[in-house]
């Protein structure tokens, strides 16, 4: 039932990468943990977007997850037990997501569920996880966890939510790029969140949104929208997504030519796309939010170095196996860090079996500071046990010379907003 | 209020189609449609005898190996049952399970194309002939399959398969696929035991549909030897089929077309789905099912209308049914072109998962699955032009075949040319539609 083949294969590759040679790989997994008293592994159910619209992200989420599992096992597992990743495909489909959660709890008997990215799948699956009392660790950056709409069993301990990401951009934009902002966003919930969160945040900085240009989701040409940008605009804030993103950038470049306002965007638009692709020249000198800088920076930590080596990503954010295969680097660290947080939580709770699931949730709720390190290569974080949501540094990079160079790192405090829920008051 | 505040990740990346939208697909589409339009004119002007060569295959000696076929079929059955076993008990990951990869990638994409290129290989590897051969002496057929049913059972099952492919929420799920596959295998074997081998000819969907694609091949394997001709010569040489069987090529083309259409922004807009926030297959099952049926009906009506007007123009005295059965198979190259075009991008990725799985099972080194060719302008262009080329060539071949069939049917060049005008218009329109599908932004 498990994906043990992929798992053991990945382990082997990791060991090779680490230079541990073939001898260690010949030892069966169970034998290495026999001293712990039980050969039974800790099972983490990985709800993967193997098929459907999330598949491109899913591939990198899986690579990161497998690499983290390898690292954890190489370092002795969790509470002396091996960690096993059990993959189920949810088809990036909320209804199937709920079925996957159910399979995890009733058929695979996993200890926790983990890894869901797409918001609608999280929202479709979390209620079932709550009913089945399965700890459910999501990596979706949606605000749905901290908004209070989910339940005590659902946690987002290692990736910040979009509400804090967007709000944290306002100080930098207002102080460095300009106070008059025109927002260009897709006309549905995703774009509306950016519009609402950023409008409020920039006003708090003494700036203003001078125009809000909502683009219908089915649009594939944008030339008719650019004349709507007011002449007094200092900064364009864009957050376009979907297949027409490159068309959007190209047409914006053709519209402005050499003289343009400052431009700020979210890397979500160009995740997995080489910034040096033809047509993107116009982005030179523009700024991006990045959850985790794709290019290794001058101040690169040893943690980021080890993380890249573990997952198989080079200093430009591309796969070491194919230099044209760009990782979803800004988001996938969440899988690596969440798996380490599950380990830390289980160890703090003295987790033995599924009977200890509540203890695990309480142990994670009790967490606060997560220092930067090999378990948290993206940076230090502060977990809010009441809202089940983590807060952390955000990165703003500037495109220069075909690289994304770090221009600013926000403080963790920049990402704060008042609590909207206290899950610890809910019973198990 | 809460829902409005929900940040939704949605399709928060550029998607693998972003580079396609940067290509000058308008110019490519114009060129493709023009090529097909010119083919219509050129074929009409070409002397008849140049085209007649199209309708014959040349016989070359080939050893007779009928007994071997049963053995190969039995081996195929063993392989299939291994797939079922793995589907039920193996990895739950469809991209690491031989059931899902074997059926959808190796068989449904790969083997179907091989069948169209190399002739009826399915006769060898179908998983029923061998088993039936062993069982038939113990279980003589009890019932007679009513002639009036024609190929109805196969047509009905083919529509069911299309629904599984397009409507079912999880056709790639290993256990689900194994369950459906095992059920269908038992159903077909039961049909053969009850009605005799005739069930395999008229009630087994893969045999019927793959048998059609085999006719596109230059090669025809038979008891007397191997015949070789131009691609599609077997379609021209064949006698008119039963009306129910003639529905199959249209069903195949309609399914293939809708398989592309249902991902476009245009279609998602029609069914009220935000293409940047695709809610998953399970949320669109009803509209997809209705769309599939409507697509079949629309194609059926459009093709019939073109055929009917052509008959009137050419003062054809033959019945419409006869004409339909005669001309429907000539659209097979289009269905084949669509199959290649539609599945090429997915195949380029999934075949790597086959490689990964095989290398892992043989204990080899890691096999890296990449999708970078979608995110590179030059490779994205090559892939798109290959897809477009398959669509255009399919139409060109269909026009040629249809014209030769018309020449044989009408005996006069004038009748043939007149009858082909509406069908020519249909083909030109369908080329535009096919290329538009490839160039359209897609969600879902």
Interface residues (C-beta under 8 A of the other chain):
Chain A: X1 X2 X3 X4 X5 X6 X9 X13 X48 X50 X51 X52 X53 X56 X57 X59 X86 X87 X88 X89 X91 X92 X93 X94 X95 X96 X103 X117 X118 X119 X120 X121 X123 X140 X141 X142 X143 X144 X147 X149 X161 X162 X163 X186 X188 X189 X190 X192 X193 X196 X197 X217 X218 X220 X241 X242 X243 X244 X245 X246 X247 X250 X268 X269 X270 X271 X272 X273 X274 X277 X278 X279 X319 X321 X322 X324 X325 X326 X328
Chain B: X2 X3 X4 X5 X6 X7 X8 X9 X10 X11 X12 X13 X14 X15 X16 X17 X18 X19 X20 X21 X22 X89 X91 X92 X93 X94 X95 X96 X169 X170 X172 X173 X265 X266 X268 X269 X274 X275 X276 X277 X278 X279 X280 X281 X282 X283 X360 X361 X366 X368 X369 X370 X371 X372 X373 X375 X376 X377 X441 X442 X443 X444
